[in-house]
Amino acid sequence: MKKPIFSVLIPAYKSAGIIGATIKSILNQTFSDFELIIVDDNSPDKTEEVIKKWQAKDSRIKYFRNEKNLGYSGNLKRCRELATGKYVYLMGNDDILSKFALEKTFAAFKMDKDVGVVTRPYYWFENDSVNSAVRAVKPLDENSDCLISIFDDEKVFSKVFESVGQLSGLAYRNDWMREPIHPDIFPAHIYPFLAIFREHKAVFLKDYILAVRIFSSQTRSLSSIYEPSPTFTWVRMFKKVLKGKKYQIPRQWGISHIALNYDGLVQMKNYSKFPLFFNEIGLLIKYRPKNLYSLKFWFYVIGLTIVPRFILIPLVDRYKRNIIAKDLAGIKLYGTK
């Protein structure tokens, strides 16, 4: 049997109310040569029932159910093991693709024979307002898809790793995906991305082919995912994958990039256990001592320490909805009228 060009992978859990929209956006792709592998991590709700209804309509859907819950990283690893396509394409169980997503990603791999990974800009949306962006990771270049290497410069490096925190819409050349999915939750899918990017080229797409749903994210509902520290696990990844003198400069770029992620403190304050928030502050100072002299850093630290969570969470949501969203009014999924 001929192997598909893409293996689209969805690690699913408790997504009965949202995964249907995700599946629909994948089946609507203009590029049709793919398999859709969905691994249900022993969901207690009707996730299996929803998926099987879609599976009955399209033979490209391959459904698997874990006998016991493996957790996010374990389930994503199981998805990866089942992939047979030339390219692996990751998707969360709650996000939405432009119908041109796979077509544009395939073209990106064809830009150069050494392309091993593809990343993309994306935006977040609330509830079912898919074309109403409330926050965005913007493209490296708004006018063209960019062919890049890990040694280009710090600005390019930081932009790439700003974009890969969300797994949806990331694509990997399967036979170069030798670094496994890591047990650490936040950089789990980034380990193989970084390992490929270390040796090969990447493409950063210019078009918004991905919309990320906010309120269903486990980062808002599962405090245990913040242990061990997100900052610590990112830094550990950069040190492990980019070890050696050859990668000394990009390794330092990576550590500096994550130590400048002050927005991560907002997430930690709102959704993790309170002591972990202070631990994160200490790590940002440890990995970048210059933070001690940054007014912006202290604005975040003092402000977040003073404002209680029950005020901060709705305040941040309203800020995204009423302020940031106005600046992003022109952003929507590529190909949407």
N, C-alpha and C positions, 0 to 999 in steps of 0.2 A: 504493500500500500504506500502511495506517495505521501511523504511527510509534508505537513503544512509549512508555509513561510513563517507564520507567527503562531506562538503559543501564548494566548492571553490567559493570565493566571489571576484568579480571584480567591484569596483566603477569606472564607465567609464565616460569620458567627452572629447569631441573633439578629438577622437582617431581613426578616420576613416582610416588613413594611416598606423596605427601600431597595432591595436588591433587584426587583423587577425592572425599575427604571434604569439601573446600571446595565443589566443584561440587554434591554431594548436598545440602548445607545451603542452597544457593541455589535449586536446583530444588524444594525442599520449602516454599518460601515460600507463605504464605497469600495474598499479593498476587501475582498471576500475570502481570500485564501488563509484561513486561520482555524485553529481549534480553540475552544473556550473551555478551560479546565477550572472547575469550581470545586474546592474542597471545603466541605462543611465541618467545622470543628466541634461536632457533637452538640449542635444548637438545641436548646430545650423548647424553642418556639416552632413556628411552621415554616422555617427557612427551607427545609427539604421539600415540602409540599409545593412551595412557590417555584423553586428551581425546576422540579420535575415537570411542572406544567409547561415551562418554557422549553425544557429538553424535548418534550413530546412534539414540539413544533419545529425543532432544528437539530439535525444530527451532529452539528459541529460542537454542541454542548456535551461535555463529559463531566458527569457528576460523581463525586466521591464523598464519603462520610467517614470521619475518624471515629473509631470505636471508643476512644476516650479523648478528652480535650487536651490538645497539645500546646495551647497558648498561641499568641500571634506569631512568634518567630518559628516555632515548631510547625505550625500549619503552613506558613509561607515556604518553609523548607520542603514540606511534603508536596506542595504545588510544583515547586521547582523540579523535584525528582520525576514528576509525571510529564514534564514538558518534552515534546518531540520536535518542535518547530525549529527552523533555522535561527529565529529570533524570539527571545522571551520578552513579553510585554506585560508589565505589572498593572493591576487594578485593585483598588479598594472595593468593598462590597456596597459602597454608598455614593460613589462618584459618577460623573457623567462625561462621556466623550463626544466631541464633535464627530460627525459622520466621516470626516476626512482625516481623522487621527492616524489610522494605520497607513493610509495612502501616503501621507506626508512623512511618516516615520520611515516607511520603506524607501522613499526617495532620498531621505537623509542618509541611510546606510549606503546608498549608491553614489553619494557624492565623492567618496574616496574608498579605495579597497581596504584602507587601514581603520575605517570607522568601526569602533567596538561597542559604543554606547550612544544613546540619544536622550537628551533631556529637553524640557519645554517650559515655557511660561505657563502659569495657571492662575486661577482666582478662586476665592471661596464664595459660597452663596448660602443663604439661609432658607430653611424649609424647602419649598418646591420652586422658589424664584430663581431658576437656573441661570437666567440671563441678567441677573441683578448682582453684580460683584460688590462685595463689601470689604474685600482686601485682596491684594494680588502680589504675585511674584512676577515681575515684568521681564520681558526678553532681554537677552544680552544686546541685541541690535534689532530695533523695530522694523528695519527695512530688509533684512536678509537673514537667512539661516546661516549660522556661523560654524565653520570647521575649526576646531581648536585642539590644543595639546595642553598637557598638564604643566608645561614649562612656560606658557605664553607670558603671563604676568599675574600679579596678585589680584588685580581687579577682575580678570576673567575667572581665575580660580575661585574667588569668593562668590562670584555670581553663580557659577555652576553649583557650588555646594549650598548656596541659598535655595536653589531650585530642587534639590534632590531629597529634602526632608520628607516630602510626600511621595509615597511609592507610586501612586497612580500615574500612568502615562510615561513611565521610564521604560526604555527598551535596551536589551543587551544581546550581543551576539552570543548565541548559546554555547558554541564550542570554545569560546574564550572565557566563559563564566566559570572559572576554576576555583575562585574563593567562595566558600559556602556562605549561605545565609547565617548570620551570627545570632547567638542567643540574646544579645543586648537588643532591647526592643527598638529604640530610636534609630540606631544606625544599622539595624539588621540587614536591610536590603542595600545599604550603601557600601558595605564591605565588598561585595562582588563588583559594584559599579566602580569604586575607587581602584580596585585591583586591575580592572580592564583599562581604565583611564590612565593608570600608571604606565602602561606599556603601549597603548594605542590611542587613536584620535577619538574625539567626541564631536557630536553636532548639537548645537543649541538652536532649536527651532524658534522662529519669530512669531508664530501664530498661536493664539490661545485655543488649544485643542482639548483642554481639560477644565472641568469645573468641579470643585471639591466641596462637598456638603459639610457644613459646620457642626450642627447640633448632635449628630450621631457619632461623632468622633470619641474614641475611648480616652483621648487626652482630657476630655471634660468630665468623664464619668468614672474613671478607674484610677484612683490615686496611687495604687501599687506600681503602676508602670513607671513612676518617677524614681524608683529604686532599682538598680543604682542610678546615680545622677546622670541626666542627659548630657551635661557638659563633660563629665568624666568619661562617659562611654564614647563620645565623639573623639575626645583627645586620645583615648586609648586606641581607637581605630586608626587615626592618623599616624600615631607612633608605630603601630604594628605593620600596617600595609605600606607605609612610606618610610620604612627603616633604611638605614644606610646613607652614606655620604651623597650619593647621586640624587637622593630626594630630600636633602636637608632643607632646601629653600621652600619647595611646596609643602613640606611637613610643617614648617614654621608658619607658612601662610594659613594652613588649615587650623592650627592651634589658635592663632590670632583671630581668625574668622569666628570660631565658636566662642572665644572669650569676649568678643564684642557683641554677642547676641543678647543685648539687654532686654529685648522683648520677651525672651524666654523666661525672664524673672517674673513677668506678669502672669504667664501661664503657671509657673511654679507656685506663686502666691495664691492664685485662684483655685487650683485643682490638686495640689499635692499636700502632704502633711506639712504643717507649719515649720518644724525643725529643718526639713529638707530645703525650704526656701533660703534659710540662712546658710546652710551648707553650700548652696549654689553660689551665693554671694562670695563666700570664701574661695571657691574654686575659680571664679572669674578673676579674682585678685591673684591667686596663685599662678594661673596660666598666663596672665597679662598684668604684671605689677603696675603698668602705666594707668590702669583703670583707677588707681588711687588718686590720680591727678585729673580725672575727668569729671567735669561738672555734670555732664549728662548721666554718667554712672551714678553719682550720688543723688541726682534728682530721682532716678528710678528707685534706688535703695531706700532713701528716706520716705519718698511718697508711698511706695508699696508697703513699707513697714507701718506707716501711720494709718493708711486707709483700710478699714476692715473689709473682709471678703464679701460680705453681703451687700456692700455698697459698690465695691470695685467691679464685680462681675457684671451687673447690669449697666454700670457706667461704661465699661469697655465695649459691651455689645451695642449700646446706644451710640458711642463714638464711631464705631465701624459703620453702623447703619445710617447715621445722619451726617457725618463729616467725611469719612473716607470714601463712602459710596458715591458721594457727589463728584469727587475727583476721578472716579472710575466709571462714570456713567456710559462712556463709549465702549467699554469692554464687554464682549460677549463671546460665546463659542464661535469659532471660525466656521463660516458657512451659514450662520443663522441670519435670517432676514430681520 
